[in-house]
Amino acid sequence: MKKIFLILLGLALFYPALAQTNFRDVTYKEAIAAAKAEKKQVFIDFYTSWCGPCKMMMKNVFPLKEVGDYLNARFVCVKIDAEKGEGPELAKRYKVKAYPTFVAIDPDEEVLMTKEGGTFDGGEFIGSIDRLINPDKSPERLQQRYEGGERSADLVSAYAGMKMEQVYQNRRPDMSKKDEAFNIVQDYFNGLNDRERLKEENLFIYASFTESPMDAIAQYMIANRDKFTPAIKDRIEDRIATLYKMEIQKYITAQEPFDQQQYDALKKGVLDLGLNKDNYYTEAFRMIECYGKGDLNAFLSLLEKEYGELNREYKASMMYNYAQLFTTGDEAVKARAVKFLRSLLVDMDAGMLMFVAQQLLILEGKIH
């Protein structure tokens, strides 16, 4: 459920600009011909007009430079609507059963890989494709190389990335695979000297294997943010800002118990690093600090008065997990929370309404 929440929250919050990935406006046969002429393979994004994750990929993943650099160098990239034109026939031919589905083929139209479903992480996405099309990165080969003592950045990134994919392969997440992945990266990080830790090849450590600004590796990244190679300094700064944003979201949605000492350290980091530009966090801090005192009626009074001052992202975060804020409240508090939430419905974005409806059902005791 938490994984689904984060994906849906990502859908609502982030809207990058033009795509770095070069999707060509050509037919399937023209793509094959171009691939032969350019000595490339063909990357097909099978999508539909109604597919939310398809739109998320186009808005959030394909615009990323690292994704564009990887795909454009290797593939002639095309998007095919599975319900229009030549799409239905091609979707049947390549056994597409879910959207989005990504298929890579060679110029002779032999399938190199098929990948179902999107992801919110660009590095994770291209890493997954690379493992699927590169025989030297098959699960068996990666394990063999790792157990044989290889510790290159490319190998560790691929091997740990494979473990992370395995976490959600089944209906019930296998969090032991995540622990394995993070341990692999931590062991690798521990074996690097300072010069090596700052190299571009090791960006994956910070971009994909930090979860909180309080993590030991994240603390190293923050302390050395001005020392990274120029090619990745902007990515490092973005990751630091994202980690603080994610941690504040945990507090404002009560996903994490309020801990005054940890919260003070978090707030100090935001302020010291200059992340509170245009008072981005100011109202969130007020909400969190009021909630942390444990008086839910006082918190509701502040919410009723100042919710409108929250930025769009934190409004969405709070609404997607609103009922969690009041789990310890009595019936009167919950009734007041319901009344406030219902007062917002008229002006609420349509995309958020179905999630808010679930929060109302939880607060009213109709689902648990």
N, C-alpha and C positions, 0 to 999 in steps of 0.2 A: 504493500500500500504506500509506503514512504517513497519507494522508487517511482511509482506512478505519480504521486503528488509532485515530486521534483520535476518530472518530465513535463507535466501539465503546467506547472508554474513557469517553467522555462518557456513554454509555448506562449504564455500570456505576457511575459516580461521583456523579451529581447527582440529587437528589430534592426539588424544590421542593414547596410546599404547594398550596393551593387555586387553581384556575384563575381568572385575571382575565378571560379570554375567556368571554363569556356564550353557551355552547352551549345552545340551548333544547330542551326535551323536547317537540317537536312533530313532526307528520308533514310530509312534503314539501309537500302542498297547504296545510297550515296555515302553513308558512314563507312560501310564496308570498303568501298572504293577508296575513300580518303585514307583509311587505315593501311591499306595495301601500299598506297603511294607514299605515305609518310613513315612506313615501317613501324606502325603502332598497333595497339589493340583497340577494341571498342568497349566503351563503358556505357551501359544502358540503365537509365533511371526509369523504371516502370512506375507510373503514378496514376492517380485519378483526381478529378476536380474537387471531390468531396473529402479527400484524405487529409486529416489534420497533420499527422506526422510528416507527410510529404511536403506540406507547406512549411513546417518547421525546419526541415532539412534545407529547403530553398532559401529561407530567411536567415537561418542561424549557422549552418554548417558549410554549405557550398560557397558562401562569401568569404570564408576564412582563407588567408593567403597560403597557409601550409597545405590546405586541402586542394586549392587551385594549383599550386606548384606541383603537387604529387600527381594529380589526375591529368593535368594538361600535358605533362612531360611524357606520359605513358599511353594515353588513350585519346581516341576521338570520342568525345562525350556527347551523348544525345539523350533527350527526354522523350519518352513515348507514353502518351495517354492510353492506358490499357482499355479504354472504352470507346475510343474514336479512331476513325481512319484505319490504318494498318495495325493499330494497337491490339485489338482483340485476337487477331490471328497470331501475332508475335507473342502475346502473353500466353496463349495456349501452347505455342511451340516451345517456349522456354519454361513452361510449367509454373507460371506465376500464380500464387494462391493468396498472397497478402500484399498490402501496400504500405510503404514503398517496398519494392524488391529491386535490388541492384544486380545486374548480370554483366560479367565481363566475358567477351569472346575474342578469339583471335581472328585474323582476316579470312580464315577458312571456315569461320562460323562454328568453331568448336568451343564449347563452354569451358571457361577457365575457372570461374567461380560464380556462385549465387549467394546473395546475402539478403535476408529478409529483415525489415524493420530499420528505423532510423536510430540516431543517437544524438545526444546534445553536445558531445565532445568531438571536435575535429580530429585531434590526435588519435583518439580511440577509433574513429571511423576509418581513417586511412591505414592505421596499424592493422585493423581487422582485415581490410582488403589485401594488404601486403602479405599477411599470413596465409590467406586463402589462395593466392596466385603464385607464391614463391615456394617451391618444393623444399628449399632449405629452411623454411619456417613452418613446416608442418608440426603438429603437436609432438610427434615422435622425435623428429629431428631437433626441435628446440630443446626438448628434455635431454636428449643425447649430448647436444653441444654444451648445455649448462652443466650437466653432471660430469662432463669431460673437463670442466675447469675454465671454459671460455667466459670472459667477463667484459666483453665489449659493450659499449653503450647500445648499439643496435640489437645485440642479442638479449641483453637484460630488458630493454624496452619491449621487445617482442614477446619474450617469455612471460614477463609479469603481465603484459597486456592480455595474453592468452588466458592466464589464470583469472583475470578480472572478467573476461567473457564467460568463463565457466560458472561464475557466481549465479547468473540468472538463466542458465540453460534449461533448468527444470522449473516446475511450478513452484516448488519451495526453494527460496534462495539458499545457496550453500556458502555461508559466510566464512567458512574455513578456507575457501579458495581466495577470498579477499585478503585474509590474514597472510596466506602464503605469498600473494603478490606483493603486499606491503613489506613483508620480511625480506623478500628477494631484493627489493629496491633499497631497503634500509641497509642490508649487508653490503650491497654495491656502493652505496653512498659512503658508508663507513670506511671503505677501502680506498677512497679517493683522497688526494691532497687538495688543498685550497685552489690551486691553479686549475686542476681538473674539474672541480665542482662548478667552476664558473664558465666552463666551455659551452658552446652552443649545442654540441651533441648530447649534453646532459640536461637540456631544457625539460625533457619528458619527466624527470624526477619531480620538478616543481609544478609543472602544468597538470600532471595526472595523478600524482601520489602525495598530494597535500590536501588535507580536508579542513583544517582550522589554522588560523594564524598562531595558535598556541602549540601546534605540532613542533617537534624539535627541528625537523627539516625546514619547515616554514619559518621558524625563528632564525635559522641560518640565512635563509633567503632574504628575509627582511633586513637583518643586520648587514648583509653584504650587497644590498640592492644596487649600490652605485659602482660595484666592482665587476659586474657581469660584462661579458663581451658585448660591444655596442649592438651587434646584430640581434640580440635577444633582450636588451634592457627594457624595451617597451612591453614585451610579453611578460617579463617579470613584474613590472609595475602593475600591469593589468591583473595578473594572478594575485598579487598581494591585495589589491582593491577588492577583487572578487571574494577572496577568503574572508575578509572583514565583513563584506556585505552578507555572505552566507551565514556568518556567525551571528550577526545582528538579527537576521531573519529567524534564527532558532529561538532567540529570546523573545522576539515580538510575536511569535506564534506559540510560545510556551512548549516548544519541542524539547527544550532543555530547562531543567530546574534552575530557578534564579539563584546564583551564587554571587554575593556581593563582591568578593575579592576578584573572582575571575571577570566579572562584568566591569569592574573598575579598570582592570588591566586592558580589557578589550576597548573600552571607551578611550583610555589614554593613548592606545595605539592609533586609533582613528584620528584623534586630534593631533598627535605628534607627527603623524605622517602626512598631515594636510588633506585627509580624505573627506573632511566635512565641507567640501566646496559648495557654495550656495546653500549652506545649512541643510544639506541633503539628509543628515542624520539627526538634526536637532529635535524634531518632533518625535522621531522614533525613540530617542533617548528619554524624552519626557514620559512617553507611554510605558516603556520598559521599567523605568525607575518607580513610577506610580504602581504598576502591577506587582513589582517586586516587594512592595510593602505588605501585600497580602489582603488589602481592603478592596474587595471586588466592587463594592458600591462606589467607592471613590474613583476606581479605575473606570467604571461605566460613566461616571459624571464627566471625567476627562475625555473619554471616547466620544460622548455625545457632543461635547463642546469643540473638540479639536481634531476629530477624525478627518475632517475635510482638509486639514493642513498637511496631512501625511502625503508623501510623494506617491505616485501611481504604483510603484513596485511594492511598497510596504502596505499599501491598501490591499493589493491583490494577495500578498502573503498572509495578511491577517484574515481576510475573508475565506481563503481556502482552508484555513484551520481554526476558524472562529470558535467552534464549540469547545475545542481543547482548552481555551482560555478560561472556561467557566465550569470545568469538571468538578471542582471543589465547592462550587457555590450552592446555596440552598435554592428551593423552588422559587422564592421571590427574586433572587438574583438572576436565575435562568429566565424567568418570565420577562424581566427587564431587558436582559440581553436579547431575547427574541423580539421584543417590541422595537428596540433600536435597529436590529438587523432588518426587520420588515420595513422600517422607515426609509431604508436605503434602496429598496427594490425598484422603485419607479425610475430612478436615474442610473441604474446599474447596467453595465455593459452586458449584452446578451450572452457573450461567451462565458461569463462568470455565474450566470443565474443557476445553472444546474448544480454547480458546486455549492452555492449558497443554500439551495433547497435542501441538500443533504445535511448541511450544518443545522438548519432549522429542525429537521427531523430528529437529529441527535439531541438537540437542546430540549425538544418537546417530548423526548422519551419514546419516540416511535421506532427508532432503530438504535442499536447499541454497538 
